[in-house]
Amino acid sequence: MEENLFESRTDLTNLHNAIMQMRVEIGKVIVGQDEMVKLILAAILSDGHVLIEGVPGVAKTLTARLVAKCIALDFSRIQFTPDLMPSDVLGTSVFNPKEGNFQFKHGPIFSNIVLIDEINRAPAKTQAALFEVMEEKQVTVDGYSHIMKKPFMVLATQNPIEQEGTYRLPEAQLDRFLFKIVVPYPSEDQELQILSRFHHQVAEDFTSGITQVLNSTQIGELRKQVRITVIDEKLLQFIAKIITSTRSDKSIYLGGSPRASLAVMVASKAIAAIQGRDFVTPEDIIEAVYPVLRHRIILTPEKEMEGATTDDVIAQIIHSMEIPR
């Protein structure tokens, strides 16, 4: 009821309709996983990268493919392996005998949406090659910088269970991701829907029925609308209080950085816009805090031994605060 008291200052009809249409298109193939889909779309509007964690077979890779198919953008997929070198991702300079010089051959990272499967399988050298491109949207090779096409987004997946042959992502790398999405198993009803849907699937390629909804120009326009979403000063104080609390909480060894504060603000604007509002509410902030912080804070060993998770500690911090109204 409170939301209806505000008259919308920015027309978000096109944005809301486009996002709803994308969710419908993805829903033609994916059963459930509404939170994952919503957060990926919020990340696109926020110009952020996403880390998706879940056991094999819960549609992490498929969802990323569907998102790319809904948008008229270039898409590439990189399977990270222990023997993958940075040049295999970024590209390398190749000698051209006709012209007598070296020419840069683009690697698979040069795309609009890049899916990195099992990002924790590559060694530290290859993981570090992503630092510049994720933060600066450019690649520097042999002293020359190569700018990425806009929009540019990395969707990375990792398996939380299997640790053999994997390399844990360092904190600085994790901080480059706007969200960490934890994908659960489907419920029994959803499992039945999956079986029924694929049993009656006629086409071999189940992504063939997906319709493109947006293009790169439209994405740029939607991002401008998200950036001007109104957020009250009290809500900025609320974000700052949450993040600074993570730095003094006895259960947390490493708290959130100023980048985390900015991420919560930008993400809450995108979540509000997806709901068709041009202003942020406390509920938008609380919804954004969990995926923004769960990979940025580190619990103390004592807290981890108790079986607590980062989401548990984040919930305690939020519940201890007065929600601004």
N, C-alpha and C positions, 0 to 999 in steps of 0.2 A: 504493500500500500504506500510505503514511504517513497518508493521510486517514482510513483505516478504523480507525486507533487511537483516534480521537477519537469520543466519544459525542455525538451532536447534542443541544445544549441547548435549541434552539428548533425546533419542528416546522415545517419549510418545505415539507411535502408539497403543500399547497394552492398555494403560490407556484410551486413547481417545475412542478406539473401545469398550472397556468394559463399559464405562459410557454411550456411545450412545446406546449400546444394552440394558442396564438397563432402559434407558428412553423409548426405544421402548416397552419393556416388560410392564412397568408400564402404558404406553399409551394405551395398549390393554384394560385396565379397566378404567383408569382415563381420563376424558376429561378436557383439559386445565390444570390449576394449574402448569404451566411450571416452574414458579419461585420457588414454594414450592419444587418441585421435584429436581430441580437443586441445591438448597441450602441444602437439606437433603443429597444429594450425596457429595456436597462439605464438609459438616460436617463429613461425614464418612471418607473422605480422610484426614481431618484435625484432626481426633481423638477428636471430640467435641460433645457436647450434644445440643439438639434442643428443643426449646419451640415453640409450634405451637398454635396460637391463632385465633379463628374464631367461628362463630355461629354454632350451630348444623347442620349437614347435608351437609357440604362442603367437605367431604371425608378426614378429618384429620386422623382419625383412620385407614381408609381403605388404605391410602397411606403408612402409617407406616407398615401395614401388608404386603403390596406388596413389599416394599423395603426389608423387612426381607426375603420374599420368593425368591427374586432375588439373595440372597446371601445364601450360604450353611452354615448358622449359627443358633444357638439356639435362639428362640424367646419366650418371655413371655409377658403377658399383665396383668397389675394391675389396677383395678378400684378403685380409691381413694374415700373413703366415710368418713363422719364425725366420725364414730366409729372405723376407722382403726387404729391399734396400730403399733408401730415400729417393733415389733416382727413378725407381719403379713407380713411385707415387707422384712426384713433382715433375719429372721429365729430365732430359739431359741434352747437352750440346753435342750435335753430330756434325762431323766434317763433311762438307759438300765439295767434292772434287771438281765439279764444273765451275763453281764460283771461287773456289780456293779459300773458303772461310768456314767457320763453325756456325751452325744454325741451331736454334733451340727447338727441340721436339717436345711438345706439350705432353705431360703425363695425364693420367685419368682424373687427377684432382681438378683439372680445368673443365669444370662443368657448373651448372647452376645448383643442382641438388646432387650431393655426393653421398652415397651410402657406403659406409665403412663397416664391413661385417667383421665381428670379433676383433675389435680394435686392440684388445689386450693380448692378442697373439703375436704381435710384432714386437721386436726388441726396442729398447729405449731410443736408439739412433733414429729409427723410422718414426716412432711416435713423436720425437722432437721436431721432425720435419714439418709437422702440422701446426706448430706453435705460431709461426708467422702468418701462414695462410688463414688460420682461424681468427686471428686477432686483427691483422692489418689488411686482409683480403688481397694479398699479393704474395708472389713467390720470387725470391732473389736467388739467381743461379749465375755463377761466374761474374758477379758484380753487377748484373743487370736485373732490374725489377720487372716482373710481368704481372700486370693487374688482372684480377679475376673479373669475369662478367657479372653483372648484377641481375637479379639477386644471387647470392652465394650462401649455401647452407650445408652444413655437415650433419648427417644423421649417422651416429655410430651405435653399434650393438655390442653387447658383451654378455657372456654367460657367467652368472655368479657362482655356479656350483663347481664347474671343472676348473681346477687350478694348475694341473699338470701342463707344462708347455706354454704357460701364459706369463705375461709381464705386467705387473700392477701399474696402473696409470698414476703418475706422480700428481701431487696436489696442484701444481701449477698448470698441468694439462687439464685436470678436472675443472679448474676454475674457468676455463675457456668455454665450457658448456653452460648455456643458459639454464637448461633443465636436466635433471636425471629422472627418467620415468621408469618406475618399477612395474613390470607387466605381470599380473597374477595369472593363475590358471583360470579357465572359464568355469562357470558353474555347471551343474549337471544338465539344466535346461538348455544352456548355451551350447554345451557339448552335443546335445541331441540335435539342435538347430544346425550345427556345423555338419554333422553326419548327413542329415536330411538334405541340406542344400547341395553338398557335393555329390550326393547320390543321384540327384536329379539334374546335375550339371550336364548340359549337352555339349557345349563348346569345350575344346581341349584347353584353350587359353581362357581362364576365368576372368582375366582382366580386359578381355576384348569388348565387353559391354560398358566400360567406363567412359564417360563423356568429359572432355576438357571443359573446365569452368572458367579459369583465369589465364592471363598471360603476364609477361614480365612487367609491362607498362601498368597494368591494373594492380599488380602487387605493390608497385611503387606508390601508386595513389592511395591504396588502402593503408600502407604504412604511414603516410603523411597524416591520414585521419586519426590513426592510433596515437601518434605523437602529440596531437593537440587535445587528447582526451583530458578532461578537467580532473585534477586531484587536489583536494583541500589540504591546507597547511597542517591541519590536525592529523591527517592521514600520513603525511610525510614524517611528522614527528613519531607516529605509530611505527612506521617502517624503521626509522632510526633507532627507536627504543628496542625493537625486536633484535636487530642485528647487534647492537652494542651489548645486549643481554647475553648473547652467545659468547662474548669475549670474557665475561666475568662469571659465567655459570660454572659451578664446581664439577659438574658432570662432563664438561667439554674441555678437551685439551687444546683444540684449535678452533677459534670462532670464525665468524663470517667477516669478509673484508669489505671495503667500500664498494667493490665491484658487485658484491652480493646485494647491497642496498639498492644500487642502480638496477640490478636485474629484477628485484622484487617490484620496483616502481614501474619499469617498462612492461613486465609481464602482467601486472595487475591492470594496466591500461588496456593491454590486448584482450585480457579475459573480459573486462567490462565491455569492450567494443564487440566482442563475439556475442555477448548477451543483448546487444542492440542499444547500449547506454553510452553516452558521451561523458560520463563521470564515473569515478572509481568509488566503490563502497568498501567498508572494512572487510566484508566477506570476500571480495576480490583479492585483497591483500593476503588474507589467511589462506585462500586457495593457492596463491602463487608461492607462498613461503615454503611449503613442503618440497616441491620439486626443485626450487631454487637452492635451498639450503642442504638437502639431504646428502649431497656429494661434496659440500664445501666445509662442513664441520667434522671434526674428529673427536670421538668420545674418549674419555680417560679409560685406561685398561681396566680399572675397577668397575666402571659402569658397564663396559662390554662383558665382563665376567658375570655380571648380574643378568645378562641376556637382553639388556635394553638396546633399542635401535635409535638411530638418529631421529626418526619420526616421533618416537616416544618422547624424546627430550624436547623436540620442537613444540610438541603439543603441551608439555608442562610449562614451557616458557610463555606460550600464548595464553594458556588458561590462568596464569598468574597475573596477567595484565588486564587493565580496564579497557574494554573495546570502545573507541571513540564513536560518538553518535552526533 
